[in-house]
Amino acid sequence: MSRLKESVITMAVIALVLGSRASLAEDMNGDRWKFTVAPYLWGTSVDGTIAVNQRKFDASADFNDLVEFADSGGALRFEARRRWGFFADVWFASLSDKQDTPIGRAEFSFDQTISEAGLLYAFRRDLTGYLGARNQDIDGDLKIPVVGKLGTNENWTDAIVGLRYTPMLSDRWQGTLRADAGTGDSDFTWLAQVGIGYLFSKRWSGHLAYRYMDTDLEKGNFEWNLAQSGLGLGLVYQF
C-alpha cells in the first residue's frame, strides 16, 4: 500500500516540477466559459483477485483475451471551466476471464461502470488540480466448479484528489500526465494516465492515452483487489 501511495505522490511531484517552466502570466480569470466533450474507446486488461462469499478468483485477462477493442470499454468526459470548473466522466467496461482448475473451468464475467465528478482548479493553463468522487458499480457473476454460479451487484464510492499536466510540445502536439488517489468505501484507489494528443484545429483534437487504475476493496463478503490498465483512443471537441 505504501508503494502505491509513493507512486502517486511521485507522479504529482513530477507534474509540478515539469510544469514550473510554463508561463505564469496568462490570465485564467476571463468571463468566458470553455467546454470540452471527449468520447473515448478503451481496451482493458485486468490483474488481481476477486472474491464473492469467500470464493476467490485470480483474475488475469490481457487485452488480447477480450472479445474486441470496441467491446472492452467506452467513456465520455465533459468539462466546463474558467479558473474554476467542474467535470463529469463515465466509463463502461466488460471484464471477463476463465481459467482451468483441477476440478474444472472457473469463469468470471462483470459489467463495470465507473463514474467521476468533481471540481477543477487551473493553477496555470497547463496544470489543473481536481477534487471529486469516483463511483464504481459492478454487476456480474463467478462460475466456480462444484460451487456453481455466484452472482453479485456491488457499488462503492471514493473521494479522489489529483493533478493533470497538459504541456504543449509543439504547435500541434500536446502531452498529458494525470494522477490521482483516494479512499472512502475502498481501502485505497489510485489512477495514473499518460498520453499524447494532436490538434487538428482550435476545436478538434485526437488523443491516445494509457491508463492504469488500482483498487483495493473489502466489503462484507465481496473483495475487489484489481488493477486495470489499457490503451484509450479519443476525440476531443472544445468550444
Phi, psi and omega in degrees: 000318181296325178295323178296314180297319179296324179296316180295315180298319179299316180296321179296318178297317178301316179300319180293319181294313179296322182287346183294344181275347183285159182293137178260000189271352184288138182277121180253009186253025179296161182282343187277126175283146174243137184239147178226132173236126186220103171275141181227153164247136183235134166270139187231127168246154183231152178205122180153208182228145174234138180224134176231124181051044177068010173262113189259143178233127175274106186267130175205093182239110178287165180306319183291343179279344181280163189296298180209158181303314183294335180274347186290318180175153177221157182215155174222127182240140177229137176224145171227127189205150159236237168287315171266152178195190178214162182219157173216139185216131177234129184229126179244139179216143171255120184246135179206154177198160176213151179209145178275136178236168179302339182249010178134188184267129175257144182220151167227149178212119182225143165258129184236131174239124179246122181241134178233146175202149179171194183257149176244148172220122182270107173292323175211178178295333183253003183224115185233133172261154178215151181221128183190210182222147176237122178251135176239131180237126184240130177222117181175202182204160170253137173245112185242130179307142180074311181290318182100203184270132177241104181273152178208149173222108186236152182214133177210158185226139178231145169281140181229151174223138184201179179228148174226127181245124185230074181284147171278119181274336175198192179294334185245334187258139180227136177264161176221131173226121183227141176209141174211166178212155180192176179202170182165254174292324177274162177293318180191142174219146177211155182222141173225140182216136176228140183199178179217144181229154177239126183271110176285326180203187178293337184255328188248140175208153175248144186224142174238130185217155173243128183238139176229125178228133181237135180226132174243111183226133169231113186227097182063237180268014183241134175233138178223086180250085195223139171253132180237133182213159178166170179271145177234145178233125186220162176241128185245131177239125180241138180210000000 
